[in-house]
C-alpha cells in the first residue's frame, strides 16, 4: 500500500510539474487546431476571412445541403472553429462561390456564378449557362440582395473587393475575356471593362484596389483551352482602363493565382511555374516594381506538383504561401519566407486534400489559418477543411487539451503495473 501511495504521489507531482497552470493548456488549445465541415456529398471550400469578432467565415459550395445541384455555402465559426451558423444560397440548378469578404457594415459579400438565376441565353435545355453572381448578406448570413452580370456567353466570377467608396469591384471570365466590373454599394453597375486579345485568358485572381485608386489582378494566358503559356499581371486606372500589363514565364506552363501591393507601391505576385523550379509545378513568388518589372523571383517545391498558392504578407515583412502539394494524394503546403522570398520554414498538412484554390490568412495572434477541401476517398465525399496554426505553422497531432488526460492515464497505468509487480514479488518471497 505504501508503494501505491508513493506512486500516486509521484503521479500528482508529474501533473503539477508538467502543468503548473491549467489555464495555459486551454490557451494553447485555442491557437492550434483543425476542423472539417460537411455532409454526405461533396462540399468544397474556396475562401476564408477572419471576422471582426476573432472567429472565421468560410465560403464554398455544397452538394450535401441546399436547394439544387450545388449551392453556395457560407459558414461562420468562433475563434476555435466551432460552427455558429451556416447558410446556403442558390436555386434548382448549379451555383458556385469563389471569393468572400467581410464588408464595412459587418456583413458579408461573395462572388461566384449562378445557373439558376442566369439570363436566358441557350435554346438547348441541356446547355449549361451561367452569369457572374454577387451576393450581399447581413452579419448573420441572411441575404440582403443579389445581382447577376452576364451577356450572351457563359460568365464566371472569381474575385471581389470592397472599394474605397463602399462599392464593389469584381473580376470574372467570359470565354477568353477577362471582365472587371465596378458597382455601387447595392451592386448596381457603374462601369465594366473587358480585357481580351488574340490569346485566351484564364480566370483572373488576386484582385486588389491599388494605392492610386486603380485595380490590379493576375491570371494566365493560353492559346487554346488546354495549355497555359504565361503568368499575366494587369494594372488598370480607377475606371478599369488598362494602364499596362506584364507577362512572366518560360517554355512551359506558368500562371498567376494571388497578388498584393506593399506599402511602398511595389507588388508581390504568387502563382505556379512549370518552367522553373525543382520539377513539375512549383509555387512561384515574384516581386516587382510599381510598373510590374520583376525585381526578384523565387520558387518553392520539389518533384511533386505544388499548385495554386494563396499569398499573405506577414507582420515581420515577409510572406507566406499556401497551396496544394501532390505526392500521391494532395496535402496542404504552407511556406514562410523573409522579405526577399528566402524560405524560412515550411509545413505540410496531410488529409487527402483535393485540388482547388486554398485560402490563407495571418491571424491576429500571429499564427496562420488555412482553408481548403479535405477528401475522404473511401466515402467519395469532400468537406470544408479549416486549419489554425501557431506562428511557425505547427498544428498538434492531437488536440492539446488531451495531453493532461493522456498523462494522468499513463501515470495511473504505471502505478497499477508497479503495484502488481510488488505484489507478485511478495507472493514469490513466501
C-alpha positions as CSV (number, residue, x, y, z in Angstrom):
1,X,0.0,0.0,0.0
2,X,2.9,2.4,0.8
3,X,4.3,1.7,-2.7
4,X,0.9,2.5,-4.2
5,X,0.7,5.8,-2.3
6,X,4.2,6.8,-3.3
7,X,3.4,6.1,-7.0
8,X,0.1,8.1,-6.7
9,X,2.1,11.0,-5.1
10,X,4.6,10.8,-8.0
11,X,1.7,11.0,-10.5
12,X,0.4,14.1,-8.8
13,X,3.9,15.7,-8.8
14,X,4.2,14.9,-12.5
15,X,1.0,16.6,-13.3
16,X,1.9,19.7,-11.2
17,X,5.4,19.9,-12.8
18,X,4.2,19.4,-16.4
19,X,1.0,21.5,-16.0
20,X,1.7,24.2,-13.3
21,X,-1.1,26.4,-14.7
22,X,-4.2,24.6,-16.1
23,X,-5.2,27.7,-17.9
24,X,-2.1,27.6,-20.1
25,X,-3.3,24.3,-21.6
26,X,-6.6,25.9,-22.5
27,X,-4.8,28.9,-24.0
28,X,-2.6,26.7,-26.2
29,X,-5.5,24.7,-27.4
30,X,-7.2,27.8,-28.8
31,X,-4.3,28.6,-31.0
32,X,-3.7,25.3,-32.8
33,X,-6.5,23.1,-34.1
34,X,-8.2,21.8,-37.3
35,X,-11.9,21.3,-38.1
36,X,-13.9,19.9,-41.0
37,X,-17.5,20.8,-42.0
38,X,-19.6,18.9,-44.5
39,X,-22.3,16.3,-45.2
40,X,-22.7,13.1,-47.2
41,X,-21.8,14.6,-50.6
42,X,-19.0,16.9,-52.0
43,X,-18.5,20.2,-50.1
44,X,-15.6,22.3,-51.3
45,X,-14.1,25.4,-49.6
46,X,-12.8,28.3,-51.7
47,X,-12.4,31.4,-49.5
48,X,-11.7,32.3,-45.8
49,X,-11.7,35.5,-43.8
50,X,-11.1,36.2,-40.1
51,X,-14.0,38.1,-38.8
52,X,-14.1,41.2,-36.6
53,X,-15.1,39.1,-33.6
54,X,-11.9,36.9,-33.9
55,X,-13.8,34.0,-35.5
56,X,-13.8,32.8,-39.1
57,X,-16.1,32.7,-42.1
58,X,-15.6,30.1,-44.8
59,X,-17.2,30.1,-48.3
60,X,-17.5,27.4,-50.9
61,X,-20.1,25.2,-52.5
62,X,-22.1,22.3,-51.1
63,X,-23.8,19.3,-52.7
64,X,-24.9,18.0,-49.3
65,X,-27.3,20.8,-48.5
66,X,-29.4,23.5,-50.2
67,X,-31.9,23.6,-53.0
68,X,-30.2,22.4,-56.2
69,X,-27.3,20.5,-57.7
70,X,-24.8,22.7,-55.9
71,X,-25.4,25.8,-53.8
72,X,-23.1,28.4,-52.3
73,X,-22.4,27.7,-48.7
74,X,-21.3,30.2,-46.0
75,X,-20.1,29.0,-42.6
76,X,-19.4,31.2,-39.5
77,X,-17.3,29.9,-36.7
78,X,-16.0,31.1,-33.4
79,X,-12.2,31.6,-32.8
80,X,-11.8,27.9,-32.1
81,X,-13.5,26.8,-35.3
82,X,-16.8,25.7,-33.7
83,X,-19.6,26.4,-36.1
84,X,-22.0,29.2,-35.0
85,X,-24.2,29.2,-38.1
86,X,-24.3,28.3,-41.8
87,X,-26.4,29.4,-44.8
88,X,-26.9,28.1,-48.3
89,X,-27.7,30.3,-51.4
90,X,-29.0,29.1,-54.7
91,X,-31.8,27.7,-56.8
92,X,-32.6,24.5,-58.5
93,X,-29.5,24.4,-60.7
94,X,-25.8,24.8,-60.0
95,X,-24.2,27.7,-58.2
96,X,-20.5,28.3,-57.3
97,X,-18.8,30.8,-55.0
98,X,-15.2,31.7,-55.1
99,X,-14.4,34.8,-53.1
100,X,-15.6,36.1,-49.7
101,X,-15.1,39.4,-47.9
102,X,-16.5,40.9,-44.7
103,X,-18.0,44.2,-45.5
104,X,-17.6,47.5,-43.7
105,X,-21.1,47.1,-42.1
106,X,-20.1,43.8,-40.5
107,X,-22.0,41.7,-43.1
108,X,-20.5,39.6,-45.9
109,X,-20.4,39.6,-49.7
110,X,-19.2,36.9,-52.1
111,X,-18.9,36.5,-55.8
112,X,-19.3,33.3,-57.9
113,X,-21.6,32.1,-60.7
114,X,-25.2,31.1,-61.0
115,X,-27.1,28.9,-63.4
116,X,-30.4,29.1,-61.5
117,X,-30.7,32.9,-61.9
118,X,-28.8,33.4,-65.2
119,X,-30.1,35.4,-68.1
120,X,-31.7,33.1,-70.7
121,X,-29.0,32.5,-73.2
122,X,-29.5,29.0,-74.6
123,X,-32.2,27.3,-76.6
124,X,-30.8,23.9,-75.8
125,X,-32.1,22.8,-72.3
126,X,-29.0,20.6,-72.0
127,X,-26.6,23.5,-72.3
128,X,-25.3,24.9,-69.0
129,X,-25.3,28.7,-68.9
130,X,-24.1,30.9,-66.1
131,X,-23.8,34.5,-65.1
132,X,-21.5,36.2,-62.6
133,X,-23.3,36.4,-59.3
134,X,-22.7,38.9,-56.4
135,X,-24.5,38.2,-53.1
136,X,-24.6,40.6,-50.1
137,X,-25.6,39.4,-46.6
138,X,-26.0,40.8,-43.1
139,X,-23.8,39.8,-40.2
140,X,-25.8,36.6,-39.7
141,X,-25.6,35.5,-43.3
142,X,-29.2,36.5,-44.2
143,X,-29.2,37.6,-47.9
144,X,-29.9,41.3,-48.3
145,X,-29.6,41.4,-52.1
146,X,-28.0,39.6,-55.0
147,X,-27.1,40.7,-58.6
148,X,-26.2,38.9,-61.8
149,X,-24.0,40.1,-64.6
150,X,-23.9,38.4,-67.9
151,X,-24.3,38.6,-71.7
152,X,-24.6,36.1,-74.4
153,X,-21.7,33.9,-73.2
154,X,-21.1,31.8,-70.1
155,X,-19.6,34.0,-67.3
156,X,-17.9,33.0,-64.0
157,X,-17.0,35.4,-61.2
158,X,-13.7,34.9,-59.4
159,X,-12.6,37.8,-57.2
160,X,-14.1,40.6,-55.1
161,X,-13.1,43.7,-53.1
162,X,-15.0,46.4,-51.4
163,X,-13.8,49.7,-52.8
164,X,-12.9,53.0,-51.0
165,X,-16.4,54.4,-51.8
166,X,-18.1,51.4,-50.2
167,X,-19.0,49.9,-53.6
168,X,-17.6,46.7,-55.0
169,X,-15.2,45.7,-57.7
170,X,-15.2,42.1,-59.1
171,X,-13.5,40.1,-61.7
172,X,-14.7,37.3,-63.9
173,X,-14.1,35.4,-67.0
174,X,-16.2,35.2,-70.2
175,X,-15.0,32.7,-72.7
176,X,-11.5,34.0,-73.1
177,X,-12.0,37.6,-71.9
178,X,-11.2,39.0,-68.5
179,X,-14.0,41.1,-67.1
180,X,-13.6,43.8,-64.5
181,X,-16.9,45.3,-63.0
182,X,-17.3,48.2,-60.7
183,X,-20.6,48.6,-58.8
184,X,-22.1,50.9,-56.2
185,X,-22.9,49.7,-52.6
186,X,-26.0,47.9,-53.8
187,X,-24.4,46.0,-56.7
188,X,-25.6,48.4,-59.5
189,X,-23.1,48.5,-62.3
190,X,-21.2,51.8,-62.6
191,X,-18.8,50.6,-65.3
192,X,-17.3,47.5,-66.7
193,X,-14.3,46.7,-68.8
194,X,-13.2,43.6,-70.7
195,X,-9.6,42.8,-71.4
196,X,-9.2,40.3,-74.1
197,X,-6.9,39.9,-77.1
198,X,-5.8,37.3,-79.6
199,X,-4.9,34.8,-76.8
200,X,-7.5,33.4,-74.4
201,X,-7.2,34.2,-70.7
202,X,-7.8,32.1,-67.6
203,X,-9.9,33.2,-64.6
204,X,-8.5,36.4,-63.0
205,X,-7.5,36.1,-59.4
206,X,-5.9,38.3,-56.6
207,X,-7.9,41.4,-57.4
208,X,-6.8,44.4,-55.3
209,X,-7.6,48.1,-55.3
210,X,-4.2,49.8,-55.7
211,X,-2.9,52.7,-53.7
212,X,-3.6,55.1,-56.6
213,X,-7.3,54.1,-56.7
214,X,-6.9,51.8,-59.7
215,X,-7.1,48.0,-59.8
216,X,-4.8,45.1,-60.4
217,X,-5.1,41.3,-60.9
218,X,-3.3,38.3,-62.1
219,X,-4.2,35.4,-64.5
220,X,-2.8,33.2,-67.2
221,X,-2.7,33.4,-70.9
222,X,-3.0,30.5,-73.2
223,X,-3.6,29.9,-77.0
224,X,-6.2,27.1,-76.5
225,X,-8.3,25.5,-73.8
226,X,-5.6,23.1,-72.7
227,X,-2.2,24.8,-72.3
228,X,-1.3,27.8,-70.1
229,X,1.5,29.9,-71.5
230,X,2.5,32.8,-69.3
231,X,1.7,34.4,-66.0
232,X,-0.2,37.6,-66.7
233,X,-0.3,40.8,-64.5
234,X,-2.8,43.5,-65.4
235,X,-2.9,47.1,-63.9
236,X,-5.8,49.5,-64.6
237,X,-6.8,53.0,-63.7
238,X,-9.7,53.8,-61.5
239,X,-12.2,53.4,-64.4
240,X,-10.8,49.9,-65.3
241,X,-8.9,51.1,-68.4
242,X,-5.7,49.1,-68.8
243,X,-2.6,51.1,-68.0
244,X,-0.1,48.3,-68.5
245,X,0.3,44.6,-68.4
246,X,3.3,42.3,-67.9
247,X,3.8,38.6,-68.5
248,X,6.3,36.3,-66.8
249,X,7.2,32.8,-67.8
250,X,9.3,30.3,-69.7
251,X,8.8,27.5,-72.2
252,X,6.2,25.6,-70.2
253,X,3.0,26.4,-68.2
254,X,3.0,29.4,-65.8
255,X,0.0,31.2,-64.3
256,X,-0.9,33.6,-61.5
257,X,-3.2,33.0,-58.5
258,X,-2.6,35.7,-55.9
259,X,-1.4,39.3,-55.6
260,X,-0.8,42.0,-53.0
261,X,0.7,45.5,-53.0
262,X,3.3,46.6,-50.5
263,X,3.2,50.0,-48.7
264,X,6.0,51.3,-51.0
265,X,3.7,50.8,-54.0
266,X,5.5,47.7,-55.3
267,X,3.8,44.4,-56.0
268,X,4.2,40.8,-54.9
269,X,2.7,38.1,-57.1
270,X,2.2,34.4,-56.5
271,X,1.4,31.6,-58.9
272,X,2.6,28.3,-60.3
273,X,5.5,27.6,-62.7
274,X,6.3,24.5,-64.7
275,X,9.1,26.3,-66.5
276,X,11.4,26.8,-63.5
277,X,12.0,25.2,-60.1
278,X,12.6,21.7,-58.9
279,X,10.3,19.9,-61.3
280,X,6.6,19.6,-62.0
281,X,4.7,22.7,-60.9
282,X,6.3,24.8,-58.1
283,X,5.0,27.7,-56.1
284,X,6.3,30.9,-57.8
285,X,6.8,34.2,-55.9
286,X,7.6,37.4,-57.9
287,X,8.4,40.8,-56.5
288,X,8.0,43.7,-59.0
289,X,8.4,47.5,-59.0
290,X,5.3,49.7,-59.3
291,X,5.3,49.2,-63.1
292,X,5.4,45.4,-62.9
293,X,9.0,45.0,-63.8
294,X,10.4,41.9,-62.0
295,X,12.9,42.7,-59.2
296,X,13.4,39.1,-58.0
297,X,11.6,35.7,-58.0
298,X,11.8,32.5,-56.0
299,X,10.3,29.0,-56.5
300,X,9.3,26.6,-53.7
301,X,8.6,22.9,-54.1
302,X,10.1,19.6,-55.1
303,X,9.5,16.9,-57.7
304,X,5.8,16.8,-56.6
305,X,3.1,19.0,-58.2
306,X,2.9,22.1,-55.9
307,X,0.0,24.2,-57.1
308,X,-2.4,27.1,-56.6
309,X,-0.8,29.1,-53.8
310,X,-2.6,31.9,-51.9
311,X,-0.4,34.7,-50.6
312,X,-0.2,36.8,-47.5
313,X,2.2,39.4,-46.2
314,X,3.3,38.7,-42.7
315,X,3.7,41.0,-39.8
316,X,7.5,40.8,-39.9
317,X,7.6,42.0,-43.6
318,X,8.0,38.5,-45.1
319,X,5.5,36.4,-47.0
320,X,3.5,33.2,-46.6
321,X,2.1,31.0,-49.4
322,X,-0.3,28.1,-49.0
323,X,-1.4,25.7,-51.7
324,X,-1.6,22.0,-52.6
325,X,1.3,19.6,-52.9
326,X,0.7,16.3,-54.7
327,X,2.8,13.3,-53.8
328,X,0.2,10.6,-54.1
329,X,-2.8,12.4,-52.6
330,X,-2.9,16.1,-52.2
331,X,-1.8,17.7,-48.9
332,X,-1.8,21.4,-47.9
333,X,1.6,23.1,-48.0
334,X,2.5,26.3,-46.1
335,X,5.7,28.2,-46.9
336,X,7.0,31.1,-44.9
337,X,9.7,33.4,-46.4
338,X,11.6,36.5,-45.4
339,X,11.1,39.9,-47.2
340,X,13.3,38.7,-50.1
341,X,11.5,35.5,-50.7
342,X,14.1,33.2,-49.0
343,X,12.4,30.3,-47.4
344,X,12.5,30.3,-43.6
345,X,10.3,27.2,-43.0
346,X,7.6,25.1,-44.5
347,X,4.9,22.7,-43.1
348,X,2.6,20.2,-44.8
349,X,-0.8,19.0,-43.5
350,X,-2.0,15.6,-44.5
351,X,-5.6,14.9,-45.2
352,X,-6.2,13.5,-48.7
353,X,-6.9,17.1,-49.8
354,X,-8.3,17.7,-53.3
355,X,-7.2,20.3,-55.8
356,X,-8.7,23.7,-55.9
357,X,-7.9,27.2,-54.6
358,X,-7.0,27.1,-50.8
359,X,-7.1,30.2,-48.7
360,X,-4.5,31.7,-46.3
361,X,-4.5,34.5,-43.8
362,X,-2.2,35.5,-41.0
363,X,-4.4,35.7,-37.9
364,X,-4.4,38.5,-35.3
365,X,-2.4,36.3,-32.8
366,X,0.5,36.0,-35.3
367,X,-0.4,32.4,-36.4
368,X,-2.0,31.3,-39.7
369,X,-5.3,30.0,-40.8
370,X,-5.7,27.9,-43.9
371,X,-8.9,26.7,-45.6
372,X,-9.1,24.0,-48.3
373,X,-11.0,20.9,-49.1
374,X,-10.4,17.6,-47.4
375,X,-11.1,14.4,-49.3
376,X,-12.4,11.1,-48.0
377,X,-11.7,8.8,-50.9
378,X,-13.2,5.7,-49.4
379,X,-16.5,7.6,-48.9
380,X,-16.4,9.6,-52.1
381,X,-17.0,12.8,-50.3
382,X,-15.2,16.0,-49.5
383,X,-15.5,18.5,-46.7
384,X,-14.5,22.1,-45.9
385,X,-11.2,22.0,-44.1
386,X,-10.0,24.7,-41.7
387,X,-6.6,24.6,-40.0
388,X,-5.4,27.1,-37.3
389,X,-1.6,27.0,-36.7
390,X,0.9,28.9,-34.5
391,X,3.4,31.4,-35.9
392,X,5.6,28.5,-37.2
393,X,2.8,26.6,-38.9
394,X,2.6,24.0,-36.2
395,X,-0.6,22.0,-35.5
396,X,-0.5,19.3,-32.9
397,X,-1.2,15.7,-34.0
398,X,-4.0,15.6,-31.4
399,X,-5.8,18.5,-29.5
400,X,-3.6,19.9,-26.8
401,X,-6.4,19.6,-24.2
402,X,-5.9,15.8,-24.4
403,X,-2.3,16.0,-23.1
404,X,-3.4,16.1,-19.4
405,X,-5.8,13.2,-19.6
406,X,-3.3,11.1,-21.5
407,X,-0.6,11.9,-18.9
408,X,-2.8,11.0,-16.0
409,X,-3.9,7.8,-17.7
410,X,-0.4,6.7,-18.4
411,X,0.7,7.5,-14.8
412,X,-2.2,5.6,-13.3
413,X,-1.4,2.6,-15.5
414,X,2.2,2.8,-14.3
415,X,1.1,2.9,-10.7
416,X,-1.1,-0.2,-11.2
417,X,1.7,-2.0,-13.0
418,X,4.2,-1.2,-10.3
419,X,1.7,-2.4,-7.6
420,X,1.2,-5.7,-9.4
421,X,4.9,-6.2,-9.6
422,X,5.4,-5.5,-5.9
423,X,2.5,-7.9,-5.0
424,X,3.9,-10.7,-7.2
425,X,7.4,-10.2,-5.6
426,X,5.9,-10.6,-2.1
427,X,4.0,-13.8,-3.1
428,X,7.2,-15.3,-4.6
429,X,9.0,-14.5,-1.3
430,X,6.5,-16.7,0.5
